[in-house]
Amino acid sequence: MRKVLHILGYFTEEDIAWITHVGVRKDVSANDSLITRKAELKSIFFVLKGRFDILRGDGQLVAKVKSGEILGEMSFVEDEFPNVDVVPTENSTVINIDHEYIKDRFMEVPSFETRFYKAISHFLSSRLRGLTSKPVDKEKGALDLNQLDANIDKATLERVNIAGERFNRLLSHFG
């Protein structure tokens, strides 16, 4: 399952309206850098369209992501520089949400902070469960994060329809 369904499934309609208000559409050309390893990152990105490679510092491919994924969440949670480069493999579009807007929302709507971190922790738990149950593609040397869909718990399945509809609204608004 794409990360966005983990995240948006926990959000309220007001949270989605907030995203459409503070989010900024950003077009990224193929091979430009969206996230640079060891450089300050001040945003979280929702991938609207396109594909991205996640690369280690030595250039080794770690994973591939596409529309519906969220990038930069680990640097936000940890308040650390990224340890990977994220590069689009084709012209792509993301929603850029500045960290400061997220932190301001936490102050203004404390329940949003709870929903946000619950969503992130659920997503990370699902990712870890998938990583520990799926072998790495030895030929490619990387994981396709979309292969992790098989380990969806029942609670997540109940949120998928709502989250999918919310993501479609974001696509429509920013597309």
C-alpha positions as CSV (number, residue, x, y, z in Angstrom):
1,M,0.0,0.0,0.0
2,R,1.2,3.5,-0.7
3,K,2.2,5.6,2.3
4,V,-0.4,8.2,1.5
5,L,-3.2,5.7,2.4
6,H,-1.6,5.1,5.8
7,I,-1.4,8.9,6.4
8,L,-4.6,10.2,4.9
9,G,-6.6,7.4,6.5
10,Y,-5.9,8.9,9.9
11,F,-6.6,12.5,8.9
12,T,-9.9,14.4,9.1
13,E,-11.6,16.4,6.4
14,E,-10.3,19.5,8.1
15,D,-6.7,18.2,7.9
16,I,-7.2,17.6,4.1
17,A,-8.5,21.1,3.7
18,W,-5.5,22.4,5.6
19,I,-3.2,20.5,3.2
20,T,-4.9,22.1,0.2
21,H,-4.4,25.5,1.8
22,V,-0.7,25.3,2.9
23,G,0.6,22.7,0.3
24,V,2.4,24.0,-2.7
25,R,2.6,22.1,-6.0
26,K,6.2,21.6,-7.1
27,D,7.2,20.2,-10.5
28,V,10.5,18.3,-10.5
29,S,12.4,17.5,-13.7
30,A,13.8,14.0,-14.3
31,N,17.2,13.6,-12.6
32,D,16.9,16.8,-10.5
33,S,17.3,16.3,-6.8
34,L,14.2,16.5,-4.7
35,I,16.0,15.5,-1.4
36,T,19.7,15.7,-1.0
37,R,21.7,13.5,1.4
38,K,23.2,15.4,4.3
39,A,21.5,18.7,3.4
40,E,18.9,20.4,5.4
41,L,15.3,19.4,4.5
42,K,12.5,21.7,5.4
43,S,9.5,19.9,3.8
44,I,7.5,16.8,3.5
45,F,6.4,15.8,0.0
46,F,3.3,13.9,-1.2
47,V,4.1,12.4,-4.6
48,L,1.2,13.3,-7.0
49,K,2.8,11.9,-10.2
50,G,6.0,10.4,-11.3
51,R,8.6,8.0,-10.1
52,F,11.6,8.5,-7.8
53,D,14.8,6.5,-7.0
54,I,16.0,6.6,-3.4
55,L,19.8,6.3,-3.4
56,R,22.4,5.8,-0.8
57,G,25.5,8.0,-0.6
58,D,27.4,5.5,-2.8
59,G,24.7,5.7,-5.5
60,Q,23.3,2.3,-4.7
61,L,19.5,2.1,-5.3
62,V,17.7,1.5,-2.0
63,A,14.1,1.7,-3.3
64,K,11.8,3.1,-6.0
65,V,8.6,5.1,-5.2
66,K,5.8,6.5,-7.3
67,S,2.6,8.4,-7.0
68,G,0.9,8.2,-3.6
69,E,4.1,8.0,-1.6
70,I,5.3,10.5,1.0
71,L,8.9,11.6,1.1
72,G,10.9,13.4,3.8
73,E,8.9,12.2,6.7
74,M,11.9,10.5,8.5
75,S,13.9,13.8,8.5
76,F,10.8,15.6,10.0
77,V,10.3,13.0,12.7
78,E,14.0,12.7,13.6
79,D,14.9,16.3,13.0
80,E,17.9,15.1,11.1
81,F,19.4,15.5,7.7
82,P,18.4,12.9,5.2
83,N,20.8,10.0,4.7
84,V,19.7,9.3,1.1
85,D,19.2,11.2,-2.2
86,V,15.8,11.2,-3.8
87,V,15.8,11.7,-7.5
88,P,12.9,11.6,-10.0
89,T,13.4,9.2,-12.8
90,E,10.8,11.1,-14.9
91,N,9.2,14.5,-14.7
92,S,7.3,14.4,-11.5
93,T,4.9,16.5,-9.3
94,V,4.8,16.7,-5.5
95,I,2.9,18.6,-2.9
96,N,5.4,20.4,-0.8
97,I,4.4,21.1,2.9
98,D,6.9,23.1,4.9
99,H,7.9,21.8,8.3
100,E,7.0,25.1,9.9
101,Y,3.4,24.8,8.7
102,I,3.2,21.3,10.2
103,K,4.6,22.5,13.5
104,D,2.3,25.5,13.5
105,R,-0.7,23.1,12.9
106,F,0.5,21.0,15.9
107,M,0.2,24.1,18.1
108,E,-3.1,25.3,16.7
109,V,-4.8,21.8,16.6
110,P,-3.1,19.5,19.1
111,S,-5.2,16.6,18.0
112,F,-3.6,16.9,14.5
113,E,-0.2,16.1,16.1
114,T,-1.6,12.9,17.6
115,R,-3.1,11.9,14.3
116,F,0.0,12.8,12.4
117,Y,2.4,10.7,14.6
118,K,-0.1,7.9,14.8
119,A,-0.2,7.7,11.0
120,I,3.6,7.9,10.7
121,S,4.1,5.2,13.4
122,H,1.5,3.0,11.7
123,F,3.2,3.4,8.3
124,L,6.7,2.8,9.7
125,S,5.4,-0.3,11.5
126,S,3.9,-1.6,8.3
127,R,7.1,-0.9,6.4
128,L,9.2,-2.7,8.9
129,R,6.8,-5.7,8.9
130,G,7.0,-5.8,5.2
131,L,10.8,-5.5,5.1
132,T,11.3,-8.3,7.5
133,S,9.0,-10.6,5.6
134,K,10.1,-9.9,2.0
135,P,13.5,-10.8,0.5
136,V,15.5,-8.0,-1.2
137,D,15.6,-8.4,-5.0
138,K,19.2,-9.6,-5.3
139,E,19.3,-8.8,-9.0
140,K,18.3,-5.1,-8.5
141,G,19.8,-4.8,-5.0
142,A,16.7,-2.8,-3.9
143,L,13.2,-3.1,-2.5
144,D,10.2,-2.0,-4.5
145,L,8.2,-0.4,-1.6
146,N,5.1,-1.2,-3.6
147,Q,5.7,-4.9,-2.9
148,L,5.0,-4.3,0.8
149,D,1.2,-4.3,0.1
150,A,0.7,-7.9,1.1
151,N,1.0,-7.1,4.8
152,I,-2.0,-4.9,5.3
153,D,-3.8,-5.2,8.6
154,K,-7.6,-5.1,9.0
155,A,-7.7,-1.7,10.6
156,T,-5.8,-0.2,7.6
157,L,-8.1,-1.9,5.1
158,E,-11.0,-0.1,6.7
159,R,-9.3,3.3,6.1
160,V,-8.2,2.6,2.6
161,N,-11.4,3.7,0.8
162,I,-11.5,7.0,2.7
163,A,-7.8,7.7,2.2
164,G,-8.0,6.9,-1.5
165,E,-10.8,9.3,-2.0
166,R,-8.9,12.0,-0.1
167,F,-5.8,11.4,-2.2
168,N,-7.9,11.7,-5.4
169,R,-9.2,15.1,-4.1
170,L,-5.6,16.2,-3.5
171,L,-4.7,15.1,-7.0
172,S,-7.6,17.1,-8.4
173,H,-6.8,20.2,-6.4
174,F,-3.0,20.2,-7.1
175,G,-3.1,18.4,-10.5
